[in-house]
Structure formats: C-alpha cells, structure tokens
Amino acid sequence: MSTTRQPSRKELSHQRIVETAARAIRREGFAGVGVADIMKEAGLTHGGFYAHFPSRDALLVEAIESAGLENAKNVLSSAQDARLRGISAFHKLVVGYLSEAHLKSAEIGCAVAALASEMPRQSTAVQKAAGQSVRRMLDAVQQALPPGVEPEAAASIASQMVGALQMARALGANAEGKSLLAAVRRQLLAQYDTRRHL
C-alpha cells in the first residue's frame, strides 16, 4: 500500500511565493515585482525569501515557468473539453483568448501577452524561461488547430492573438478595446475555423 507524501510547510510556502509572483509579474511587469512586496502578498516575512531562492532572478524564472505552464495547461484542457463535447477546439481557444474577461484579467491571463515586450530585457535565465512559455503557447495553439490547417499557421495565429490582446489592453477595457478583440476574433475564425462560428 503506497501513501502519497504530503508537501512540507517549506514546500507549500515556496509554492505560494511562486504563485504570488506569477500573478504579480503579469499584473505589474517584471520591474514591478519586488521581493518584499511578493513576500508580504504571500503572507510571509521578507527575511524568509532567501531560504527559498538564491536571488530575485531565480524567483522570476520559477514565476514565469509557473505562469506559462498554467496558461498552456488551461489551453490544452479547454481544447480537450471542446473535443469531448463535439465543439471546435480552435473556436473555443480563439473566443476564450480574445474575450472581454481575458482583456480585464492580465493577472491570471496569458503570461506571453502580459510580458512579451519585457522578456528580451531580462537576465539570460529569465529570457530562457520566458522563451519556453512562448514555445508552450505555440504548441498549445498548434494542438487546437482545425483539421486541414497547416501546423506552421500556429505561429501566425498565436502572434495575432497576443498582439490583439496587447493592443486592446493598451486601448483599455472599454468599447474600443473590446471592438478590436471582436474584429480579430471574427477574422481568425472566418479564416481558419471551417465551422465558421462567430
């Protein structure tokens, strides 16, 4: 009889710090993530940080990895759910990604859209983790493509979705931002989704 090992208090605290930082970097950007603020938001003391991470960059690496994995997992889970229900996985991906809810929720949304412009200015380790988040997104989009669409189209589609979300956020969660998302959503579905859902 095997028993599942329960995580230690230190492991639970470590995970809480990473999850807090993953939300914070999407909300505030890399520069907006201070160690003291993260520890406070996680309900821990600032002095305990170095028991978990050798540096701020080490935290950022884990945070971007966590955010990227969460995003990819959500996209793949959504695609699988759509297929089980006989719905176009691509339609569900595009409609969910280019939604008003995602427009308003950078903190829990796509890390690539929230951080892409900042990624090249980070340390090599953070850039590497960020690049992996981009690759995971491309893979998730590729897996959701409708039958007959070439896998190479995933890069173009992902770029359009990320760019549209960034531009809509720059315009604001108002009629103008929402209209931009709706236009790109319609265009992508008309071009790639054979079911032509709107």
Protein Blocks (a to p, Z undefined) as FASTA:
>chain_A
ZZdddddfklmmmmmmmmmmmmmmmmnojmlpcfklmmmmnopafklmmmmbgbfklmmm
mmmmmmmmmmmmmmmmmmmmmmmnopafklmmmmmmmpfklmmmmmlmcfklmmmmmmmm
mcfklmmmmmmmmmmmmmmmmmmpcehiafklmmmmmmmmmmmmmmmmmnopcfklmmmm
mmmmmmmmmmmmmnlpZZ
